[in-house]
Amino acid sequence: MQFGYIPFEYLEASSVEQAISLLQQHKSEAKILAGGTDLLVGLPAIRPKNLIDISAIQDLNYIQVDGSVSIGALTTIADLRQSEALSNACPLLSRSADAFQPSVHDVATIGGNLCNGSPVAELAPALLALQAILRVANSEGERLIPMEDFFVGHGLTALQDDELLIEVQIPIADGELKSTYVRHSIRPTIDFSLINVAVAMNVATGGNFGTVRIALGGVRSTPFRAKSVEAALAGRPIDEATIEECAGLAAEEASPTSDRHGSADYKTQIAKVLIGRALRACLAPAVA
Amino acid sequence: MKQLVTAQVNGIDTEMYVELWWSLARALRDELGLTGLKIGCDDGMCGWCNVIVDGKTVRSCLVPVARVKNKPILTIEGLRGEDGELHPLQRAFVEHFATQCGYCIPGMILAAKSLVDGEANYAEEEAKQAISGTLCRCTGYVKMVEAVVAAGQPKETNSPSVDA
């Protein structure tokens, strides 16, 4: 049985307030429906009593760049990819958006990709590495959740029953930020990432590693910042030995599960390789 | 409780009597009998259910039917010209023997349609990209890529004509 053959109550919200009111009414028996490309696929397992379709809410699809970057939660992957302003201000996020399979570009949203809480959410590593902040609306008003605190478990986020993600805010760093997104999947176009890595860093004046932020997906129950690797790199000379050693540290931070996509050992090894590649790509002269 | 959802399906204003929890794929197949699109997987991956809604190619198996209210929908059944003439893609798929069992073909053709109908000249790489999200289990894709490239070429005057 799949979506189309599983009954539920279909509700529509035409405003953020209406969506929150419906969430309050139905609490955990309602799920938010935006693009639907994750939620509807997972419907047989989720079996919600109610779906609240928010796709008609105006004013949640925008990309604003002015000092910092603000992206409405209903902004589609196509919009992220096509925005020149975003590509200039935040190439790491634009490149992450390139990884989605083309068939979902017009439909999938940044909000949905985050709120499904997948350990391999395609946009999560970039937003973690960029220290994004999520603006959430609820029955009492609004609150801000730092990306670091957003994912709490496999498929679980910090959102309460009456909360709706409305905006993603990305502070723009001073100075030159080098960044790369790399991912590995079994088939390049169609499959979810098996492992994904985002690196955002700067080079210190002496030519050593400055501040490095590395975010990983696919090796734990949530995407996360590999802080021990970051700490190990800071201030170290930029050379192959340092990169190798620190990528190896990733193995210690990772604790993937073996599943039909790969064994734990395989995933750990891939993570190590991808971190090395991401660091080298950041440092290559031609790559921003 | 079933409700009426109206959309323009292949150019015709159509009332569909559906449950709002149905997918567009189910509504088109089960309610309207437009069985060209196929349901081939359970996760939006295969592309056999591709239809074009409001100019965009979408996985109809993942579109809630309520979302297409008053929207134009094109299925494979609507691709031919009004005089019955095949779309260049349909013609090319036939001429290049790009089909075997035929199951993926409606989705494959609709996936490539915007490339073929678009302004740009394109070659093999773009053709491959256009069909890269649609799965074929039979052909190995080679003839399909040829057909998509050929569909974008101006028609030669002495090519064999294919009767619809």
Chai-1 contact restraints between the chains, C-beta under 6 A:
chainA,res_idxA,chainB,res_idxB,connection_type,confidence,min_distance_angstrom,max_distance_angstrom,comment,restraint_id
A,Q2,B,D42,contact,1.0,0.0,6.0,A-B,restraint_1
A,F3,B,S23,contact,1.0,0.0,6.0,A-B,restraint_2
A,G4,B,W22,contact,1.0,0.0,6.0,A-B,restraint_3
A,G4,B,S23,contact,1.0,0.0,6.0,A-B,restraint_4
A,G4,B,R26,contact,1.0,0.0,6.0,A-B,restraint_5
A,P7,B,W21,contact,1.0,0.0,6.0,A-B,restraint_6
A,F8,B,W21,contact,1.0,0.0,6.0,A-B,restraint_7
A,Y10,B,L20,contact,1.0,0.0,6.0,A-B,restraint_8
A,Y10,B,W21,contact,1.0,0.0,6.0,A-B,restraint_9
A,Y10,B,A66,contact,1.0,0.0,6.0,A-B,restraint_10
A,G36,B,L62,contact,1.0,0.0,6.0,A-B,restraint_11
A,T37,B,G44,contact,1.0,0.0,6.0,A-B,restraint_12
A,T37,B,L62,contact,1.0,0.0,6.0,A-B,restraint_13
A,L40,B,L62,contact,1.0,0.0,6.0,A-B,restraint_14
A,V41,B,D43,contact,1.0,0.0,6.0,A-B,restraint_15
A,V41,B,G44,contact,1.0,0.0,6.0,A-B,restraint_16
A,Q101,B,G133,contact,1.0,0.0,6.0,A-B,restraint_17
A,P102,B,G133,contact,1.0,0.0,6.0,A-B,restraint_18
A,S103,B,R59,contact,1.0,0.0,6.0,A-B,restraint_19
A,S103,B,G133,contact,1.0,0.0,6.0,A-B,restraint_20
A,D106,B,K56,contact,1.0,0.0,6.0,A-B,restraint_21
A,T189,B,S132,contact,1.0,0.0,6.0,A-B,restraint_22
A,I190,B,M45,contact,1.0,0.0,6.0,A-B,restraint_23
